[in-house]
Amino acid sequence: MKFEIRHEIRGRRMRIHLWRRMLTMDQADQFAYYLGNLPGVGLVKVYERTADAVIGYTGSREALIAAIRRFSWKNEKLYENVPKNSTRALNSEYKERLVGRLCTRALMKTFLPAPVRAAATVLRALRYVGKGMRALLERKLRVEVLDATAITVSILRGDFDTAGSVMFLLGIGELLEEWTHKKSVGDLAGSMSLHVDKVWLNTEDGEILVPVSTVKAGDRITVRVSTVIPLDGVVVSGEAMVNQASMTGEAIPMRKAAGAYVYAGTVVEEGEITICVREAAGATRFERIVTMIEESEKLKSSVESKAARLADALVPWSLGGTAATWFVTRNVTKALSILMVDFSCALKLSMPLAVLSAIREASQHHITVKGGKFMEAVAEADTIVFDKTGTLTMAQPTVVDVVTFEGRDQNEMLRIAACLEEHFPHSMANAVVRESLRRGLVHDEMHTKVEYIVAHGIATRIGEERVIIGSLHFVFEDEHCEIPEGGQETFDALPEAYSHLYMAIGGRLAAVICIEDPVRREAENVLCALRRHGIRHLVMMTGDSERAARAIARKVGVDKYFSEVLPEDKARFVEEQKKQGHKVIMVGDGINDSPALSAADVGVAISEGAEIAREIADITISEDDLAGLVMLKMLSNSLMKRVHRNYRFVISFNLGLILLGVGGILAPATSALLHNMSTIAVSLQSMTNLLGEDERV
């Protein structure tokens, strides 16, 4: 593709112009998706009207340019992967509506005679008066009553310009609120939308792993424990407990058996089901997520609720102040100055916009936040509990050795292990599967039904023999397996530097897979940064051995660590910390972490961890860099600072307008103009990014 570089900051940012007059919205979305998935590319903005693109990058400039040149509009496969729910059309619609209102206002003021403008003002006022009357009929003194009273009094006094200005500014405020709310919810829903690549499809030859995009309505797929249900459908066989928190907000699992309907995005916590697909991959889940977000109380933080309550509580005081001023001064103008200014507009508008914009900004850093109250909780948190594997250690551990017993073949043992582990993805399981692929080992299904024992391992049968793979505790204490004769010396010589995955066949140890689980390079710096931003207690909990836990704890610098813990131990510790008055964040990536994620004030999951952990968690961060936690904490702290700053500004500015109006310094029309302009200004400021370029990690 041909393009030219218009502006560039080498190694950081590039602005390019495509050799086209303009782009369609679909083309702009396609190009933005392509750029955003290039290695080293961060911020991407594509402008369809000018055919320009701004690209923030950290990698090789030459590689980026070469990748842009390779882009083709004819790549139909790329179109299939582009998210179907873009806010580009929404932005275009609201920009046109905003410009339309501004132009209409200017034309009316310029060309329409005063009597016609007055008649139009009266007709427009009926809408606001109707809202105020409905509030009174409900016996509630809300902001609509103030608006209706101010507009009505202005019209009765013959001040049509003031009434028209008030309604115009109220309309602009409503449009901006609606626009930002829809965009923020759309961005949030998009980031929460399902991203499942492959599913187990039932065929005449057994189960095969296929891309989800190839599954059609009527196909049958099998979903096992800890796995997200990828498509809507009806259960045809099996039984499972399904967590539907992503659809209903309730984390209590529901029993699903033959005949029950299941939804895409819900998670199998226990059991296994086969589903007849009713809806192929599409936008239905996105639409349900939007509905869930808009209706769920999760979206409301306590500061938003406080702002709404305070706004409504101030309405009677504004009306009372208006009446008292008129009674004392007998001056309608001074009394009307109070009526033109209310605190509730700015409070009710700016607080939700600030929260939604913060959630949107978090999504730009690959952080998915499921509601405003969770960012508030992160800001207040003083304790973080980390799982070790896949969280403080690398998300992609690697197999370094396969130690076998009784002369068994290394590759054969790895092949069997991969065949079992691919059904239950986790960082350790993924390492086994990756090593099998690297060695070119083909592992056709050879086993019976695979059973997952939470926090322990996997069990199945191959032929007449029971095969298990998992932890030391599971293999030797729960399953009572034995070390083969003559294998004790080999067992004792297992390298302590690695994590061990034990596999037994027929009750005897067959192999130990040694997995390197190195500490994340950024872990120590991330923990130090979290302390700087207000976290006082850093705790690590792991099911690994005391030796391994101690070594990791020393490297990363946690305050306290616990080894050889079970899932219930993690959850119990979190509950104890909460009872002691701490606000607790739990960070994990595995099935074992799910109880603790649910118990914490905020559960944070790593995006490449177990699907059930991601669905139960309140926040998900990218697996690429643990620094996302620092970004999350910084954004949350900045959000709360902005909220409190908004409170102070709204109260002080509007109180000043009231005093100036009562003192006769400001006319009612001027008070109304300044009040509404300040409301729009604080709302627009609440929509801006919380962090500057120099603050981003």
Buried (B, 14 or more C-beta within 10 A) or exposed (E): EEBEEEEEEEEEBBBBBBEBEEBEBBBBBBBBBBBEEBEEBBBBEBBBEBBBBBBBBEBEBEEBBEBBEEBEBEEEEBBEEBBEBBBBEBBEEBEEEBEEBEEEBEEBEEEEEEEEBBEBBBEBBEEBBEBBEBBBEEEEBBBBBBBBBBBBBBBEBEBBBBBBBBBBBBBBBEBBBEBBBBBBBBBBBBBBBBEBEBBBBBEEEEBEEBEBEEBEEEBBBBBBBBBBBBBBBBBEBBBBBBBBBBBBBEBEBBEBEEEBEBBBBBBBBBBBBBBBBBBBBEEBBBEBBBEBBEEBEBBBBEBBBBBBEBBBEBBEEBBEBBEEBBEEEEEBBBBBBBBBBBBBBBBBBBBBBBBBBBBBBBBBBBBBBBBBBBBBBBBBBBBBBBBBBBBBBBBBBBBBEBBBBEEBEBBBBBBBBBBBBBBBBBBBBBBBBBBBEEBEBEBEEEBEEBBBBBBBBBBBEBEEEBBBBBBBBBBBEBBEBEBBEEBEEBBEEBEEEBBBBBBBBEEBBBBBBBBBBEBBEBBBBBBEBBBEBBBEBBBBBBBBBEEBBEBBBEBBBBBEBBBBBBBEBBBBBBBEBBEEEBBBBBBBBBBBBBBBBBBBBBBBBBBBBBBBBBBBBBBBBBBEBBBBBBBBBBBBBBBBEBBEBBBEBBBEBBEEBBBBBBEEEBBBBBBBBBBBEBBBBBBEBBBEBBBEEEEBB
